[in-house]
């Protein structure tokens, strides 16, 4: 019994150490091939040597990430540094306009008094 467990653990260790690791680019390429529909998902899985469950998990994750990204792009957050910077610039411009208006009024009053 212990010999069987020992053998199983050795096989698991070997599988774990020799497991193929896919980069993000490879995963995207595989998922996009499946989304094109030119080849069946099972055919792609056989060719790439992955389980169909893994392909479908990658596909779901890919679509969810895209959905989240698109939702984030349409809902702009008001606390980003860009928005804060624009608000500060807007305040400075308003102050400048107010100062120019005040100077303009002072000049008009002074020229009216001369004539």
C-alpha positions, 0 to 999 in steps of 0.5 A, a space after each residue: 500500500 505504501 509503495 503505491 502511494 509513494 509511486 502516485 506521489 512521484 508521478 504527481 510530482 513529475 506531472 506538476 514539474 513538467 506541466 506546460 505553462 502558457 503565457 498570457 499571449 498564448 492564452 489569448 491566441 488560443 481563445 481568439 482562435 476559438 472565437 473565430 469559429 473556424 475550428 471546433 473548440 475540441 480540435 483546438 484543445 487537442 492541437 494545443 494539448 489542453 483540456 476543454 475545461 481549461 479552454 472554456 475557463 480561459 475563454 470565460 476569463 477573457 470575456 469577463 475581463 473585456 466586459 469589465 474593461 469596457 464598463 470601466 471605460 464608460 464610467 469615468 471615476 471622478 477621483 483620478 489624478 487627471 480629473 483632479 488636475 483639470 479641476 485645479 486648472 479650471 479653478 485657476 482659469 475662473 480666478 483669472 477671468 474674475 480678476 480680468 473682469 474686475 480690472 476691466 470695470 476699474 478701467 471703465 470707471 476711471 475712463 468715464 471719470 476722465 471724460 
